[in-house]
Amino acid sequence: MQPVAAGGPPEKIARMRSAAALAGLALLAGCTFADAQVRKRAASDFGCPEEEIRVDASSPGYVAQGCRKEAAYVVHDGRVTRESAIRNVGETRPPLPIDRIPGTNPIGIE
C-alpha cells in the first residue's frame, strides 16, 4: 500500500466540500437579504428613510412602498433593478392611534 501524498484525495475532497459550503452560503445570503437590498434601493429612489419602506414579495420580484411612493423591483445576480416608474400613492399606513374613531366613545358606540 502506498502512502497518500500531501494534497492527495482526502485534502482535495475537504477543499471541494469547503468550496461547496461557501457557495451555498453565498447563495442563501443573496436570497435571504434580497428584501433588505430592495429596501435600501427604494429608500434611495424615494428619498425616504429605510425604516419607512415596506417591501412585499410579488411575482416576479418585489414591491416597495414608503413615503407615499411605490415601485416594483427585481433582484438578479445580487443586483437590484427598478422595473417600474415611481408612483405616488396615498398613505399606506393608517393614522395613529388606530383604536379611536372620531365621534365615538372608547368602546366604539356613538
CORLINUR-V408977 format. One record per residue. N is the residue number from 1. RES is the residue in three letters. PHI is phi in degrees with one decimal (999 if undefined). Layout:
((N:RES:PHI) (N:RES:PHI))
//
This chain:
((1:MET:999) (2:GLN:-93.6) (3:PRO:-70.0) (4:VAL:-83.2) (5:ALA:-72.5) (6:ALA:-58.4) (7:GLY:84.3) (8:GLY:-77.4) (9:PRO:-52.7) (10:PRO:-61.7) (11:GLU:-68.8) (12:LYS:-65.1) (13:ILE:-63.7) (14:ALA:-62.4) (15:ARG:-65.4) (16:MET:-64.8) (17:ARG:-64.2) (18:SER:-63.1) (19:ALA:-63.6) (20:ALA:-64.7) (21:ALA:-64.7) (22:LEU:-64.9) (23:ALA:-63.4) (24:GLY:-64.2) (25:LEU:-64.5) (26:ALA:-63.8) (27:LEU:-64.4) (28:LEU:-62.7) (29:ALA:-62.9) (30:GLY:-62.6) (31:CYS:-75.5) (32:THR:-69.0) (33:PHE:-102.0) (34:ALA:-61.3) (35:ASP:-64.8) (36:ALA:-67.9) (37:GLN:-65.4) (38:VAL:-63.6) (39:ARG:-59.5) (40:LYS:-65.0) (41:ARG:-65.7) (42:ALA:-63.7) (43:ALA:-59.9) (44:SER:-67.7) (45:ASP:-64.7) (46:PHE:-86.1) (47:GLY:65.7) (48:CYS:-136.6) (49:PRO:-64.1) (50:GLU:-56.4) (51:GLU:-64.5) (52:GLU:-89.6) (53:ILE:-93.5) (54:ARG:-111.8) (55:VAL:-117.8) (56:ASP:-120.3) (57:ALA:-72.6) (58:SER:-143.0) (59:SER:-96.2) (60:PRO:-102.5) (61:GLY:-145.5) (62:TYR:-137.9) (63:VAL:-118.3) (64:ALA:-108.4) (65:GLN:-133.1) (66:GLY:172.6) (67:CYS:51.3) (68:ARG:62.8) (69:LYS:-132.4) (70:GLU:-150.7) (71:ALA:-156.3) (72:ALA:-101.0) (73:TYR:-134.5) (74:VAL:-128.6) (75:VAL:-118.8) (76:HIS:-137.0) (77:ASP:53.9) (78:GLY:78.4) (79:ARG:-111.6) (80:VAL:-96.3) (81:THR:-126.8) (82:ARG:-78.8) (83:GLU:-104.3) (84:SER:-144.1) (85:ALA:-71.5) (86:ILE:-77.7) (87:ARG:-104.1) (88:ASN:-81.2) (89:VAL:-127.0) (90:GLY:-70.5) (91:GLU:-60.6) (92:THR:-93.1) (93:ARG:-113.8) (94:PRO:-70.0) (95:PRO:-66.3) (96:LEU:-93.3) (97:PRO:-79.9) (98:ILE:-85.6) (99:ASP:-91.5) (100:ARG:-120.5) (101:ILE:-116.3) (102:PRO:-55.4) (103:GLY:82.8) (104:THR:-124.7) (105:ASN:-88.5) (106:PRO:-58.1) (107:ILE:-101.5) (108:GLY:86.0) (109:ILE:-101.0) (110:GLU:-78.1))
//
